[in-house]
Amino acid sequence: MLGTLTKTQIDQVLDSQVLGRIGCYADGRVFVVPITYVYDGDFIYAHSKEGMKINMMRNHPKVCFEVDVVEDMANWRSVILWGEYEELEGKLSQEKGMNVIMEKLVPLISSQSFRYYDNHSIKPKTQPKSIVFRIKITERTGRYEKQ
């Protein structure tokens, strides 16, 4: 059976996952890339080094975001969000955003992206320039298949 997810089910999918795909558009190009994220009910929080996706979102802040949970080809849930990129500026805003991210991700840390955090602390030590951002959700939808 195919169906549409309720807002509560959409929230459950977003809260249960930490890897999604963000779609950006600028200068006639579309770019879709996986990102690690945290959902807080209103925003998608993430961070990245400066590069193509950050530059594209700065130039065109409207983005699309997608997350799925796939048990098998006949049992899956998929959520799509639309929203606006907001770069968190200023030390206090960046730290607050990074704390939101780290509180959920600390138990999962094993990647190069997070190695500049010392002993799973949420306080960054010396690190490369990291852009902390969030996506303000303006629209959401979700579908599922269940057998």
Secondary structure, 3 states (H helix, E strand, C coil): CEEECCHHHHHHHHHHCCEEEEEEEECCEEEEEEEECEECCCEEEEEEECCHHHHHHHHCCEEEEEEEEEEECCEEEEEEEEEEEEECCCHHHHHHHHHHHHHHHHHHCCCHHHCCEHHHCCCECCCCCEEEEEEEEEEEEEEEECC
